[in-house]
Amino acid sequence: NYIDDRGIQQVLREVSNEDLTLALRGSGDEVKEKILSNLSERAADMIKEDLTAMGPVRLADVEKAQQGITNTAKRLEDEGKIVIARGGGGGEALI
């Protein structure tokens, strides 16, 4: 699945920094960079600081935060506010 930068920014406006930080804790570097590049410099710096200062967290809490963000993206797609492009030839083609 793919969401363009504008779509990512729309999702991020609706997600708390706490949930975002927790979700990013379990994400790979590529995902972290993509998300952080779509935040203001100040917000990205705050998230990076929080990630560095964060102690151990339960995997279940990370997965819950990630699922919440996924649900927000799906809701925004259902509302027609963002487009999620899906691979594999199915779904809508973007032109």
Backbone bond lengths (Angstrom), bond angles and torsions (degrees), N, CA, C in turn:
res aa  C-N    CA-C-N  psi(-1)  N-CA   C-N-CA  omega(-1)  CA-C   N-CA-C  phi
1 N - - - 1.458 - - 1.517 109.75 -
2 Y 1.318 115.85 149.26 1.455 120.90 -177.04 1.523 109.32 -140.70
3 I 1.318 114.93 133.18 1.463 121.71 173.55 1.520 106.23 -122.74
4 D 1.325 117.52 132.12 1.462 119.46 179.07 1.529 110.31 -71.41
5 D 1.332 115.59 170.81 1.461 120.70 -175.89 1.528 112.23 -57.96
6 R 1.314 116.56 -39.82 1.465 119.27 179.47 1.526 111.11 -62.65
7 G 1.326 116.08 -40.70 1.461 120.85 177.25 1.519 111.88 -64.87
8 I 1.329 116.13 -41.97 1.469 120.25 177.80 1.523 109.68 -60.46
9 Q 1.315 116.85 -44.41 1.468 120.62 179.99 1.522 110.93 -61.27
10 Q 1.324 117.13 -38.79 1.468 121.37 178.19 1.523 110.14 -62.42
11 V 1.328 116.82 -44.90 1.463 120.88 179.02 1.525 110.01 -63.29
12 L 1.332 116.84 -44.77 1.465 120.63 -176.91 1.525 112.41 -62.72
13 R 1.319 117.21 -29.14 1.474 120.25 178.00 1.526 111.44 -65.29
14 E 1.320 116.41 -21.73 1.462 120.34 -175.19 1.526 113.50 -105.55
15 V 1.323 116.73 4.47 1.467 121.59 -177.21 1.529 108.51 -113.36
16 S 1.325 116.48 136.29 1.469 119.79 178.38 1.526 110.15 -70.41
17 N 1.328 116.23 150.76 1.463 120.38 177.44 1.521 110.98 -60.66
18 E 1.323 116.80 -34.52 1.465 120.38 179.31 1.524 110.75 -62.96
19 D 1.335 116.75 -47.73 1.468 120.33 178.80 1.528 111.10 -65.37
20 L 1.322 116.39 -39.87 1.457 120.35 -179.73 1.525 110.54 -63.33
21 T 1.324 116.60 -45.70 1.468 120.75 179.74 1.519 110.45 -61.10
22 L 1.307 116.29 -45.37 1.462 120.72 -179.80 1.535 110.63 -63.19
23 A 1.321 116.99 -43.60 1.467 120.92 179.69 1.525 111.33 -63.95
24 L 1.319 116.71 -39.70 1.463 120.40 -179.47 1.519 112.08 -69.40
25 R 1.316 116.94 -23.15 1.461 121.38 179.44 1.531 110.32 -56.28
26 G 1.307 117.12 -34.82 1.456 120.96 -178.15 1.516 114.11 -100.73
27 S 1.334 117.02 14.05 1.469 120.66 -176.59 1.517 111.35 -102.48
28 G 1.312 115.43 156.06 1.460 121.09 176.06 1.520 111.21 -75.04
29 D 1.322 115.60 167.62 1.466 121.36 -177.16 1.522 112.68 -59.67
30 E 1.338 117.44 -38.58 1.465 120.73 -178.30 1.529 110.74 -62.82
31 V 1.322 116.70 -43.79 1.469 121.28 179.06 1.526 109.80 -66.16
32 K 1.326 117.31 -44.78 1.471 120.90 179.14 1.521 110.74 -56.65
33 E 1.339 116.09 -47.73 1.465 119.65 -178.42 1.525 111.70 -63.13
34 K 1.330 117.04 -40.41 1.467 121.17 179.77 1.533 110.31 -62.37
35 I 1.325 116.20 -44.01 1.462 120.32 -179.52 1.523 110.34 -68.60
36 L 1.328 116.76 -49.55 1.461 120.25 -176.81 1.533 111.90 -63.02
37 S 1.335 117.45 -31.89 1.470 120.18 179.52 1.529 111.59 -70.71
38 N 1.326 117.04 -14.42 1.463 120.95 179.22 1.527 112.65 -100.94
39 L 1.318 116.38 9.61 1.460 121.93 174.71 1.519 108.44 -107.21
40 S 1.319 116.11 162.19 1.455 118.46 172.01 1.524 108.15 -63.70
41 E 1.331 116.44 158.05 1.462 119.81 -179.42 1.527 110.96 -57.83
42 R 1.311 116.13 -41.25 1.471 121.32 -179.81 1.524 111.31 -63.49
43 A 1.335 116.51 -46.84 1.464 120.59 -179.92 1.524 110.79 -64.85
44 A 1.333 117.42 -41.05 1.460 121.16 178.83 1.523 110.59 -62.44
45 D 1.331 116.84 -41.96 1.462 120.47 178.78 1.525 111.11 -63.29
46 M 1.328 116.80 -40.09 1.465 120.11 178.95 1.533 110.56 -64.11
47 I 1.329 116.91 -43.09 1.464 121.00 179.11 1.532 109.61 -63.16
48 K 1.333 117.25 -44.39 1.473 120.47 179.11 1.522 111.00 -60.03
49 E 1.333 116.72 -43.52 1.467 120.55 178.33 1.523 110.77 -62.23
50 D 1.327 116.31 -44.22 1.467 120.50 179.59 1.531 111.07 -62.89
51 L 1.326 117.30 -39.34 1.463 120.75 178.73 1.533 110.90 -64.28
52 T 1.327 115.88 -39.64 1.458 120.83 179.84 1.526 111.46 -67.72
53 A 1.326 116.13 -39.89 1.466 121.18 -176.41 1.532 113.10 -81.42
54 M 1.320 116.74 -17.15 1.460 121.01 -174.80 1.524 111.10 -67.36
55 G 1.295 116.18 131.78 1.454 121.27 175.02 1.514 109.94 -80.37
56 P 1.323 115.95 -169.37 1.466 119.55 178.39 1.531 111.20 -59.84
57 V 1.323 115.47 142.74 1.464 120.91 178.27 1.519 108.73 -129.68
58 R 1.321 115.31 154.58 1.461 120.10 179.32 1.520 109.72 -74.41
59 L 1.317 115.61 138.16 1.458 121.27 178.15 1.527 110.61 -57.02
60 A 1.324 117.09 -38.37 1.469 120.62 -179.82 1.529 110.77 -60.79
61 D 1.338 117.44 -36.10 1.467 120.82 179.33 1.531 110.92 -69.40
62 V 1.330 116.24 -40.13 1.471 120.78 177.27 1.527 109.99 -63.03
63 E 1.328 116.34 -46.17 1.469 120.43 -179.35 1.520 111.55 -64.24
64 K 1.326 117.30 -36.34 1.470 121.01 178.19 1.528 110.31 -64.78
65 A 1.335 117.09 -42.88 1.464 120.91 178.63 1.528 110.52 -64.94
66 Q 1.329 116.82 -42.23 1.465 120.34 178.73 1.525 111.11 -63.48
67 Q 1.334 116.77 -40.85 1.469 120.60 179.32 1.522 110.56 -65.45
68 G 1.338 116.75 -37.56 1.459 120.24 177.82 1.515 111.84 -61.61
69 I 1.323 116.79 -40.43 1.463 121.10 178.71 1.522 110.16 -68.45
70 T 1.322 116.73 -40.82 1.460 120.86 176.61 1.526 110.67 -60.50
71 N 1.330 116.28 -43.59 1.467 120.55 178.83 1.525 111.30 -62.93
72 T 1.334 116.88 -38.44 1.467 120.71 177.59 1.520 109.86 -63.01
73 A 1.334 117.54 -43.80 1.463 121.08 179.51 1.529 110.67 -63.08
74 K 1.324 117.21 -42.69 1.465 120.36 179.23 1.531 111.24 -63.87
75 R 1.331 116.70 -40.02 1.465 120.25 178.77 1.520 110.26 -63.57
76 L 1.336 116.65 -44.71 1.467 120.19 179.49 1.528 110.97 -63.55
77 E 1.331 116.99 -34.96 1.461 119.93 176.35 1.524 109.87 -66.53
78 D 1.332 116.60 -44.46 1.470 120.69 178.85 1.524 111.21 -60.56
79 E 1.333 116.63 -33.87 1.467 121.68 179.79 1.527 112.00 -80.89
80 G 1.339 117.03 -3.54 1.461 120.77 179.48 1.515 114.16 77.90
81 K 1.332 117.52 16.05 1.463 120.87 -177.51 1.521 112.89 -88.60
82 I 1.339 117.34 -23.51 1.461 121.94 175.95 1.518 108.39 -138.56
83 V 1.337 115.33 163.97 1.462 121.92 175.72 1.520 107.36 -120.34
84 I 1.316 115.80 128.34 1.456 121.18 175.07 1.519 106.39 -106.84
85 A 1.317 116.61 112.85 1.463 121.83 178.95 1.520 108.25 -82.45
86 R 1.296 116.52 131.07 1.461 121.15 -179.16 1.520 109.56 -111.85
87 G 1.326 115.60 138.00 1.457 121.31 -179.80 1.516 111.71 -76.34
88 G 1.298 116.33 -179.92 1.459 121.11 174.52 1.512 114.58 86.68
89 G 1.322 117.63 9.08 1.448 119.32 175.52 1.516 114.49 84.83
90 G 1.312 118.28 -14.65 1.459 120.17 178.88 1.516 110.58 -87.20
91 G 1.287 116.49 173.70 1.470 120.69 177.12 1.505 112.49 77.24
92 E 1.298 115.00 -162.58 1.457 121.17 -176.68 1.523 111.77 -87.76
93 A 1.314 115.76 141.00 1.458 120.75 172.37 1.522 107.88 -88.16
94 L 1.308 116.50 137.75 1.452 120.91 176.83 1.523 109.04 -99.69
95 I 1.326 116.70 127.51 1.462 119.87 179.84 1.503 110.10 -127.37
